[in-house]
Structure formats: C-alpha cells, structure tokens
Amino acid sequence: MSIYKIPITTAFIFFPFIAFILTIPFLIYQYRKYGSIPFLRSAIFYSFILYLLCTYFLVILPLPSIEEVQKLTTPTTQLIPFSFIKDLSHISFNWKDITTYINLFKNQSFYIAGFNILLTIPFGIYLRYYFECKWYKAFLLGFFLSLFFELTQLTGLYGIYPRPYRLFDVDDLILNTTGTMIGFLITPLLTFILPTRKELDEKSFERGKTVSIFRRALSYFIDFFFLAIMIVISSIITYNTPVVKYSNLIAIICYFLIIPLLTSGKTPGKIILKMQVVANEDTKYKRLRVELRYLLSYILFYYQFIIINILKEISTTNNVLQIIIDSSVIILNIYFWLNIISIMINLVKKDKKFLYEKITKTKIISTIEIEQEEKEPEKEKEEENNVGIKKD
C-alpha cells in the first residue's frame, strides 16, 4: 500500500491549486445554466477533479531520475491483447478450492490487472450519474482516458524523459475500459441514496430564481475585470490630451451608464451570469430608475474616491462653488458608510435589499427562467412540425 501513498498525497497537495484555477469557470458555467450551485453538485464536481488527479499521479508516479531511464533496456510496448490471461494461466488455481485463492492474489499479473480495472470504475460511475452519459459514450471516454495515460507513459512524460520509463500495454487499454463499463453498470447500486441528476437540476433551477449574494459578487468581479480593460483603453485613447486625468471616470461612466442603457439594465458581468437590473413593477420611469441605480451603486459608491479626488483637485475662488464641492465630498462619504452598513446588515437578513435598491426601487432578477419560457414555444412548434412531417 505504500506505493500508493506518494501519488495520492501528491494529488491532495495539487488539488487546492487546480480547484482554485477551475473555480471561476465552474461558477460561471453553473450560474449561466442553472442560476445556483447546490452544495452536493459542487461536492461531486470537485471530488471528480480530485479523482482524476489521483488516477493521473498513480499512473506517472513515482518518477525515476533521467539517468536511471537512460540506462533502461526494457521493452517500451506490449501490443498483444489479453497477454495477462496467459500470465494468469500459469497460476495453480482452482475456483472450487478456496486455499488456491491465495496463489491468485499473490500473483503480480492478477494484481496489476485488478488495479487497472479498479482504477477506472469511479470514472464510469461519474460518467453515468453526474454527466448522464450513454453506455457507448462512457465506453469511448473510458478508452480515451486510458489511451491518454498510455501515451503519457509512451512519450516519456511528454518528452521529459529520453525514453518511456513505463510500459505501453494494450492490456491496460482493455482493462481500464472494462473498469469504466463496470462502474457504469453498477452506478444504480451505489447512487440510489443520492438525488438523481434531474432532481439536482430542478433544485438548482428553483434556487436560481433568486439571485444570491455570491452570484452578485461574482458578477461584480467580472465587471471589475472588464472595467480594468476599459480603463486601460480609455487611458490610451486620451493619452497626451487634457482629459487624460478623467480617463478613469470616462471609462466608469461608459461601462456602468451607457452599456446598461443599451442592454436593458445589464453589464457584461450580468450578461455572462444571466442577470438583469429592473425597476419594481409598481413604479414609473423604469429605465431612469435603472440608470440611477447604476449611478448610486457603482459610480457614487464603489468609485466615489475617484470622484472625490477630482472634486478636491478643483481650485476655485468662488466661495459658493467651494461650499458646494466640500458639501458634495461630505455627502459622498456619508453615502459610502451608509452603504457599508446596509451591506453588513443584509449579510444576515433574508431580504437582500441594499440602500441603493431601496432608494431607486429596483432589483436584480435572474433571466434564466425568462429564457426558458421563451424557448418553450419554439420547442412546441418544433414538436408540432415533427408530428406533421411524420403524418405526411
């Protein structure tokens, strides 16, 4: 068992880094498709990543030194199918005699064959339960996963080694694919206590109707990323012009006022995560309220320090104007801290209504359900057309 310790330990060491890299794409995909991410769905996904890491490291580790590999003269390939059966035929074994079983378990060929089958059984389970693959698709994916492992060995870990340090064995392709199909077949026996994939999806869609704080936070993160790009572009365009010092503010106004005006209350972050800012149904001037919300929530809250710095740089001898500027700075500061308090309160409240939402009487909705409702008539028309074609 000690030979498995290093690969599995290595997989657990690498897992947090791989999981971190995949988290943002995973969140974006799940929010776009379902609108929410239940814990069980996340647990299954990350356990699948951990499983793949464990299998990969079990295949390539332990790594020998390059000097050791250079001295190897052993064969690099074994291309005769079912050679392991020939090796097993030399064992003194009788299935009716239990005492001969120990001879079977002590044999290295049996041990390796069993390992290659067990290695991919979980892969078949994941393919059927979580990815809902048909048997032929699971068969092909199991084969290609095994082929990937074998080619990794045949290429000497993608050219790192001067020659293969492990054998490319066609029997491994057969046994790994067999393991995948065994896992596929026994899935109902192992997952009967878990909700079905359809139940997981339904739960996700139901939760996705309400836009969570985390979903909103991720949209802010995406918006800040795209805004940073726009600020760089704005700085380049306004370089060596009098307005270069206002380039940040220009980019912010374009991003949070002009883009939502053209997209019915959506920023790129909200478009990606399928969200939309709308005014409450019982209000007037809905589009104006949406624009005012973006002004209050982004420009005057998240980026108020840019505006304050611009105001402070204004030099004037007009006392009245100076009083207005100083008052604006004070008001912006007060507004900022009121929003901070509002956010902290809403972290523990069920009704997630922030200060700028209450002022403008707006809210964020998920557009996933709307898109589904729009697609249903199209599906019904397609079904009617198909029925008509069959009748003809």
Phi, psi and omega per residue, in radians:
M1 nan -0.332 -3.101
S2 -1.146 -0.470 -3.129
I3 -1.200 -0.334 3.107
Y4 -1.552 -0.293 -3.026
K5 -1.114 -0.819 -3.097
I6 -1.123 -0.865 3.124
P7 -1.032 -0.772 -3.108
I8 -1.202 -0.706 3.082
T9 -1.078 -0.730 3.115
T10 -1.092 -0.707 3.115
A11 -1.066 -0.746 3.132
F12 -1.177 -0.526 3.102
I13 -1.237 -0.732 -3.118
F14 -1.354 -0.420 -3.024
F15 -0.961 -0.830 -3.121
P16 -1.027 -0.623 -3.128
F17 -1.240 -0.774 3.110
I18 -1.141 -0.736 3.133
A19 -1.080 -0.691 3.131
F20 -1.098 -0.746 -3.127
I21 -1.141 -0.647 -3.072
L22 -1.504 -0.213 -3.021
T23 -1.079 -0.881 -3.098
I24 -1.067 -0.865 3.069
P25 -1.030 -0.675 3.132
F26 -1.118 -0.799 3.140
L27 -1.094 -0.772 -3.127
I28 -1.079 -0.790 -3.132
Y29 -1.086 -0.817 -3.105
Q30 -1.138 -0.748 3.141
Y31 -1.178 -0.634 3.117
R32 -1.169 -0.656 -3.056
K33 -1.524 -0.708 -3.021
Y34 -2.051 -0.478 -3.120
G35 1.586 -0.097 3.125
S36 -2.753 2.959 -3.134
I37 -2.374 1.592 3.084
P38 -1.075 2.699 -3.078
F39 -1.054 -0.750 -3.077
L40 -1.093 -0.710 3.121
R41 -1.072 -0.764 3.121
S42 -1.129 -0.735 -3.131
A43 -1.081 -0.723 3.132
I44 -1.139 -0.776 -3.109
F45 -1.082 -0.860 -3.090
Y46 -1.242 -0.528 3.060
S47 -1.185 -0.578 3.088
F48 -1.150 -0.729 3.095
I49 -1.094 -0.767 3.134
L50 -1.102 -0.715 3.115
Y51 -1.053 -0.805 -3.140
L52 -1.083 -0.690 3.091
L53 -1.099 -0.763 3.138
C54 -1.075 -0.790 -3.133
T55 -1.118 -0.700 -3.125
Y56 -1.107 -0.814 -3.112
F57 -1.246 -0.509 3.048
L58 -1.146 -0.509 -3.141
V59 -1.373 -0.672 -3.003
I60 -1.747 -0.345 -3.082
L61 -1.747 2.699 -0.027
P62 -1.349 2.614 -3.121
L63 -1.515 2.237 3.057
P64 -1.415 2.969 3.059
S65 -1.360 2.725 3.136
I66 -1.087 -0.612 3.128
E67 -1.099 -0.701 3.120
E68 -1.112 -0.748 -3.112
V69 -1.149 -0.673 3.126
Q70 -1.049 -0.504 -3.097
K71 -1.512 -0.165 -3.084
L72 -1.171 2.471 3.059
T73 -2.222 0.171 -3.115
T74 -1.264 2.754 3.099
P75 -1.047 2.640 -3.141
T76 -1.788 -0.330 -3.123
T77 -2.382 2.673 3.026
Q78 -2.378 1.821 -2.959
L79 -1.896 0.190 3.113
I80 -1.650 2.008 -3.111
P81 -1.109 2.542 3.047
F82 1.072 0.537 3.071
S83 -1.139 -0.475 -3.111
F84 -1.150 -0.485 3.116
I85 -1.184 -0.689 3.088
K86 -1.085 -0.702 3.116
D87 -1.141 -0.656 -3.118
L88 -1.270 -0.409 -3.084
S89 -1.172 -0.309 -3.136
H90 -1.461 -0.097 -3.098
I91 -1.414 2.432 3.059
S92 -1.371 1.666 -3.028
F93 -2.464 2.355 3.058
N94 -2.370 2.061 -3.043
W95 -1.091 -0.349 3.088
K96 -1.427 -0.321 -3.095
D97 -1.864 1.859 -3.070
I98 -1.101 -0.517 -3.092
T99 -1.148 -0.357 -3.140
T100 -1.483 -0.139 -3.116
Y101 -1.106 -0.572 -3.109
I102 -1.111 -0.552 3.082
N103 -1.126 -0.650 3.131
L104 -1.169 -0.802 -3.079
F105 -1.240 -0.396 3.123
K106 -1.442 -0.264 -3.074
N107 -1.326 2.320 -3.084
Q108 -1.155 -0.651 -3.132
S109 -1.109 -0.747 3.099
F110 -1.127 -0.718 -3.120
Y111 -1.086 -0.796 -3.126
I112 -1.188 -0.731 3.125
A113 -1.086 -0.785 3.109
G114 -1.088 -0.712 3.120
F115 -1.071 -0.767 -3.111
N116 -1.155 -0.541 3.070
I117 -1.279 -0.851 -3.114
L118 -1.097 -0.525 -3.078
L119 -1.019 -0.647 -3.030
T120 -1.914 0.058 3.059
I121 -1.024 -0.799 3.087
P122 -1.044 -0.565 3.132
F123 -1.062 -0.768 3.103
G124 -1.116 -0.634 3.122
I125 -1.152 -0.808 3.105
Y126 -1.061 -0.759 -3.096
L127 -1.071 -0.708 -3.106
R128 -1.397 -0.777 -3.040
Y129 -1.339 -0.942 -3.006
Y130 -1.519 -0.718 -3.070
F131 -1.672 -0.096 3.072
E132 0.920 0.774 3.138
C133 -1.354 2.533 2.974
K134 -1.279 2.861 -3.036
W135 -1.066 -0.685 -3.109
Y136 -1.213 -0.590 3.097
K137 -1.225 -0.707 3.084
A138 -1.098 -0.689 3.115
F139 -1.055 -0.823 -3.120
L140 -1.160 -0.736 -3.137
L141 -1.161 -0.672 3.083
G142 -1.106 -0.708 3.119
F143 -1.137 -0.797 -3.092
F144 -1.215 -0.556 3.048
L145 -1.115 -0.790 3.114
S146 -1.114 -0.708 3.130
L147 -1.100 -0.659 3.084
F148 -1.065 -0.773 3.114
F149 -1.091 -0.785 -3.090
E150 -1.175 -0.673 3.103
L151 -1.212 -0.551 3.044
T152 -1.051 -0.726 3.125
Q153 -1.267 -0.724 -3.084
L154 -1.138 -0.604 -3.115
T155 -1.472 0.123 -3.119
G156 1.094 0.827 -3.112
L157 1.000 0.973 3.058
Y158 1.055 0.648 3.053
G159 1.588 0.001 3.109
I160 -1.156 -0.672 3.129
Y161 -1.758 2.642 -3.112
P162 -1.195 -0.295 3.131
R163 -2.779 2.906 3.108
P164 -1.075 2.394 3.069
Y165 -1.790 -0.041 3.003
R166 -2.366 2.790 -3.011
L167 -1.418 2.304 2.939
F168 -1.407 1.953 -3.006
D169 -2.117 2.101 3.138
V170 -1.105 -0.481 3.086
D171 -1.105 -0.553 3.104
D172 -1.119 -0.680 3.082
L173 -1.049 -0.766 -3.126
I174 -1.149 -0.806 -3.062
L175 -1.246 -0.719 3.098
N176 -1.100 -0.747 3.116
T177 -1.144 -0.666 3.073
T178 -1.087 -0.748 3.106
G179 -1.049 -0.719 3.105
T180 -1.050 -0.770 -3.107
M181 -1.235 -0.590 3.047
I182 -1.096 -0.794 3.091
G183 -1.044 -0.716 3.112
F184 -1.053 -0.770 -3.076
L185 -1.233 -0.624 -3.059
I186 -1.586 0.023 -3.109
T187 -0.922 -0.830 -3.136
P188 -1.026 -0.514 3.138
L189 -1.265 -0.449 -3.048
L190 -1.772 -0.369 -3.030
T191 -1.982 0.239 -3.087
F192 -1.146 -0.416 3.133
I193 -1.471 -0.202 -3.126
L194 -1.617 2.680 3.056
P195 -1.150 2.614 3.109
T196 -1.220 2.875 3.108
R197 -1.057 -0.640 3.113
K198 -1.110 -0.719 3.114
E199 -1.157 -0.669 3.072
L200 -1.065 -0.769 -3.133
D201 -1.129 -0.761 -3.134
E202 -1.090 -0.727 3.107
K203 -1.124 -0.695 3.134
S204 -1.130 -0.781 3.131
F205 -1.097 -0.707 -3.127
E206 -1.116 -0.805 3.117
R207 -1.186 -0.523 -3.097
G208 -1.250 -0.225 3.093
K209 -1.145 -0.498 3.067
T210 -1.770 2.230 -3.116
V211 -1.382 2.050 -3.093
S212 -1.376 2.833 3.085
I213 -1.055 -0.701 -3.108
F214 -1.172 -0.647 3.090
R215 -1.131 -0.715 3.091
R216 -1.136 -0.717 3.138
A217 -1.093 -0.690 3.127
L218 -1.164 -0.647 3.097
S219 -1.147 -0.634 3.066
Y220 -1.093 -0.749 3.136
F221 -1.054 -0.756 3.126
I222 -1.144 -0.739 3.124
D223 -1.096 -0.731 3.138
F224 -1.111 -0.610 3.116
F225 -1.125 -0.866 -3.137
F226 -1.195 -0.600 3.108
L227 -1.122 -0.675 3.113
A228 -1.038 -0.686 3.090
I229 -1.134 -0.745 -3.135
M230 -1.149 -0.626 3.111
I231 -1.123 -0.718 3.103
V232 -1.087 -0.782 3.127
I233 -1.094 -0.749 3.130
S234 -1.093 -0.697 3.131
S235 -1.141 -0.662 3.127
I236 -1.184 -0.742 -3.110
I237 -1.143 -0.709 -3.074
T238 -1.606 0.132 -3.123
Y239 -1.069 2.393 -3.115
N240 1.107 0.486 3.035
T241 -2.160 2.799 -3.119
P242 -1.096 -0.388 -3.062
V243 -1.622 0.122 -3.086
V244 -1.047 -0.578 -3.136
K245 -1.259 -0.224 3.079
Y246 -1.821 0.205 -3.056
S247 -1.087 -0.665 3.107
N248 -1.071 -0.808 -3.126
L249 -1.138 -0.662 3.116
I250 -1.082 -0.796 3.131
A251 -1.092 -0.735 -3.131
I252 -1.111 -0.754 3.141
I253 -1.138 -0.763 3.117
C254 -1.072 -0.744 -3.040
Y255 -1.263 -0.783 -2.995
F256 -1.763 -0.075 3.083
L257 -2.098 -0.835 -3.067
I258 -1.333 -0.809 -3.134
I259 -1.069 -0.852 3.091
P260 -1.063 -0.524 3.117
L261 -1.161 -0.609 -3.115
L262 -1.486 -0.304 -3.053
T263 -2.026 0.339 3.125
S264 1.041 0.819 3.029
G265 1.519 0.468 -3.129
K266 -2.166 2.395 2.924
T267 -1.693 2.917 3.081
P268 -0.933 -0.666 3.111
G269 -1.094 -0.697 3.140
K270 -1.295 -0.578 3.083
I271 -1.119 -0.774 -3.120
I272 -1.108 -0.727 -3.114
L273 -1.633 0.156 3.077
K274 0.991 1.079 3.082
M275 -2.295 2.817 -3.134
Q276 -2.663 2.425 3.039
V277 -1.551 2.202 3.118
V278 -2.333 2.710 3.052
A279 -1.437 2.685 3.101
N280 -1.047 2.605 -3.032
E281 -1.106 -0.511 -3.066
D282 -1.593 0.374 -3.105
T283 -2.023 2.811 3.063
K284 -1.823 2.963 3.098
Y285 0.929 0.914 -3.038
K286 -1.063 -0.793 -3.115
R287 -1.143 -0.656 3.118
L288 -1.138 -0.668 3.131
R289 -1.137 -0.686 3.112
V290 -1.102 -0.763 3.117
E291 -1.123 -0.710 3.120
L292 -1.120 -0.630 3.111
R293 -1.083 -0.815 3.122
Y294 -1.104 -0.619 3.097
L295 -1.119 -0.771 -3.088
L296 -1.350 -0.629 -3.017
S297 -1.465 -0.612 -3.098
Y298 -1.843 -1.055 -2.992
I299 -1.174 -0.802 -3.080
L300 -1.569 -0.132 3.125
F301 -1.928 -1.218 -3.064
Y302 -1.174 -0.544 -3.073
Y303 -2.059 0.472 -3.095
Q304 -1.170 -0.473 -3.108
F305 -1.166 -0.541 3.053
I306 -1.123 -0.772 3.139
I307 -1.156 -0.727 3.128
I308 -1.065 -0.741 3.116
N309 -1.102 -0.682 3.107
I310 -1.132 -0.747 3.133
L311 -1.108 -0.705 -3.132
K312 -1.177 -0.452 -3.140
E313 -1.378 -0.258 3.132
I314 -1.278 2.092 3.106
S315 -1.850 2.229 -3.117
T316 -2.533 2.605 3.090
T317 -1.697 -0.095 3.134
N318 -1.403 2.009 -3.087
N319 -1.088 -0.697 -3.116
V320 -1.119 -0.790 3.125
L321 -1.118 -0.662 3.126
Q322 -1.135 -0.686 3.100
I323 -1.098 -0.711 3.122
I324 -1.091 -0.758 -3.137
I325 -1.113 -0.834 -3.141
D326 -1.095 -0.692 3.120
S327 -1.138 -0.674 3.127
S328 -1.101 -0.702 3.118
V329 -1.098 -0.774 3.131
I330 -1.102 -0.779 -3.126
I331 -1.104 -0.730 3.120
L332 -1.090 -0.708 3.105
N333 -1.131 -0.777 3.112
I334 -1.086 -0.767 3.133
Y335 -1.070 -0.685 3.132
F336 -1.058 -0.843 -3.084
W337 -1.259 -0.539 3.040
L338 -1.107 -0.681 3.093
N339 -1.170 -0.693 3.099
I340 -1.050 -0.791 3.107
I341 -1.082 -0.738 3.137
S342 -1.072 -0.738 3.136
I343 -1.133 -0.756 -3.133
M344 -1.109 -0.676 3.122
I345 -1.165 -0.721 -3.076
N346 -1.278 -0.242 3.078
L347 -1.167 -0.444 -3.127
V348 -1.919 -0.110 3.136
K349 -1.624 2.614 3.075
K350 -1.307 -0.650 3.127
D351 -1.466 1.720 -3.053
K352 -1.452 1.291 3.114
K353 -1.962 1.948 3.131
F354 -1.467 2.935 -3.056
L355 -1.010 -0.821 -3.099
Y356 -1.188 -0.406 3.070
E357 -1.304 -0.656 3.121
K358 -1.214 -0.667 -3.135
I359 -1.158 -0.782 -3.065
T360 -1.596 -0.151 -3.096
K361 0.975 0.937 3.120
T362 -2.203 2.994 3.122
K363 -2.706 2.876 3.051
I364 -1.822 2.262 3.115
I365 -2.060 2.774 3.051
S366 -1.569 2.316 -3.124
T367 -1.631 0.024 -3.120
I368 -1.097 -0.812 -3.124
E369 -1.122 -0.667 3.128
I370 -1.100 -0.757 3.134
E371 -1.121 -0.661 3.116
Q372 -1.140 -0.722 3.128
E373 -1.130 -0.603 3.119
E374 -1.252 -0.522 -3.116
K375 -1.390 -0.448 -3.075
E376 -1.034 -0.809 3.100
P377 -1.054 -0.623 3.122
E378 -1.135 -0.719 3.106
K379 -1.118 -0.724 3.138
E380 -1.091 -0.710 3.111
K381 -1.111 -0.721 3.127
E382 -1.099 -0.734 3.130
E383 -1.125 -0.711 3.117
E384 -1.116 -0.734 3.118
N385 -1.101 -0.715 3.122
N386 -1.108 -0.710 3.106
V387 -1.118 -0.712 3.109
G388 -1.097 -0.694 3.128
I389 -1.125 -0.746 -3.131
K390 -1.115 -0.674 -3.134
K391 -1.151 -0.707 3.133
D392 -1.109 nan nan
